[in-house]
Structure formats: C-alpha cells, structure tokens
Amino acid sequence: MPTVVGLLTVDLHISDAMTLKDRRRVVRSLLDRLSTRHNVAVADMGPDGTPTRAVLAIATVANEEAHAHRVLDAALRLIDSEPRAVCEDTEVTML
C-alpha cells in the first residue's frame, strides 16, 4: 500500500497585527482550527519577531495522492476564510 505525505506551506500577511501578541492570536486560532477540523499536523514556521508575517506548514498522510490534495485544499480554504490574514503564497509538495 502506497503512502503519500502532502505538505502545504502558506505565507501569510496579518494586516491588523501591531504586536507579536496580535500575530500569535491569529496564528494560534488558525493552528487550532486546522488541526481540529482537518486532522492535519500544523506548525508556525516563523518568521520570528515580525508581527505581520507568518509561514504555516500543514502536513497530511494518505494512501492516495488525490486524498492528500483534497485535505490540503480544504485546509487552504479554511485559511482563506480568515479575515485577519491574507494568503500571499502557497506551495504544495507531495512526497
């Protein structure tokens, strides 16, 4: 049985964040909702010390590449629905 690992990297601009606390609030909310609703592994990859920027990494494991794409697409839709963050760049990698 094949194993597919899908990785989505999302570069975000958090427009209303004036402090790192504001940034953490938005990022923590996204991380919690992504892991709860889509059963994916998520991480805040930085950059540290910049309140208006965030890079999120979202990973899923599946037995079909199509299923991994569906999960990552749903995760991206959730991120796009967040009004406090603007998705500036995405990258999907299948391993």
C-alpha positions as CSV (number, residue, x, y, z in Angstrom):
1,M,0.0,0.0,0.0
2,P,1.5,3.4,-1.0
3,T,2.0,6.1,1.5
4,V,1.7,9.8,0.4
5,V,2.8,12.7,2.5
6,G,1.3,16.0,1.5
7,L,2.9,19.3,2.6
8,L,1.3,22.7,2.2
9,T,3.3,25.8,3.0
10,V,1.4,29.1,3.3
11,D,2.9,32.5,3.5
12,L,0.5,34.9,5.3
13,H,0.3,38.6,5.8
14,I,-1.5,39.5,9.0
15,S,-2.7,43.1,8.3
16,D,-4.0,44.1,11.7
17,A,-1.2,42.7,13.8
18,M,0.7,45.6,15.6
19,T,2.5,43.3,18.1
20,L,3.7,39.8,18.3
21,K,0.8,39.0,20.7
22,D,-1.7,40.1,17.9
23,R,0.2,37.8,15.5
24,R,0.1,34.8,17.9
25,R,-3.6,35.3,18.4
26,V,-4.4,34.9,14.7
27,V,-1.8,32.1,14.1
28,R,-2.9,30.1,17.2
29,S,-6.6,30.3,16.1
30,L,-5.7,29.0,12.6
31,L,-3.5,26.2,14.0
32,D,-6.2,25.1,16.4
33,R,-8.9,25.1,13.8
34,L,-6.8,23.3,11.2
35,S,-5.7,20.5,13.4
36,T,-9.3,20.1,14.9
37,R,-11.3,20.2,11.7
38,H,-9.0,18.6,9.2
39,N,-6.9,16.2,11.3
40,V,-3.6,17.6,10.0
41,A,-0.2,18.4,11.6
42,V,0.4,22.1,11.6
43,A,3.3,24.3,12.6
44,D,4.1,28.0,12.7
45,M,7.4,28.3,10.9
46,G,8.1,31.9,11.5
47,P,9.5,34.4,10.8
48,D,10.2,35.2,14.5
49,G,10.0,38.8,15.5
50,T,7.8,40.0,12.6
51,P,4.2,40.8,13.7
52,T,2.7,41.0,10.2
53,R,4.2,37.8,8.6
54,A,3.6,34.1,9.3
55,V,4.6,30.9,7.5
56,L,2.4,27.9,8.2
57,A,3.3,24.3,7.4
58,I,0.4,21.8,7.1
59,A,1.1,18.1,6.6
60,T,-1.2,15.1,6.0
61,V,-0.6,11.4,5.3
62,A,-2.8,9.4,3.0
63,N,-2.8,6.3,0.9
64,E,-3.7,8.3,-2.3
65,E,-2.3,11.5,-3.7
66,A,-5.8,12.7,-4.6
67,H,-7.0,12.4,-1.0
68,A,-3.9,14.3,0.3
69,H,-4.7,17.1,-2.2
70,R,-8.4,17.2,-1.1
71,V,-7.3,17.5,2.6
72,L,-4.8,20.3,1.8
73,D,-7.3,22.1,-0.4
74,A,-9.8,22.1,2.5
75,A,-7.1,23.4,4.8
76,L,-6.3,26.2,2.4
77,R,-10.0,27.2,2.1
78,L,-10.1,27.5,5.9
79,I,-7.0,29.7,5.9
80,D,-8.5,31.8,3.1
81,S,-11.7,32.3,5.2
82,E,-9.7,34.0,8.0
83,P,-10.4,37.7,7.5
84,R,-7.4,38.8,9.6
85,A,-4.8,37.0,7.4
86,V,-4.1,37.3,3.7
87,C,-2.6,34.3,1.9
88,E,0.3,35.7,-0.2
89,D,1.9,32.5,-1.4
90,T,1.3,28.7,-1.2
91,E,3.4,25.7,-2.1
92,V,2.2,22.1,-2.2
93,T,4.6,19.2,-2.2
94,M,3.8,15.5,-2.4
95,L,6.3,13.0,-1.1
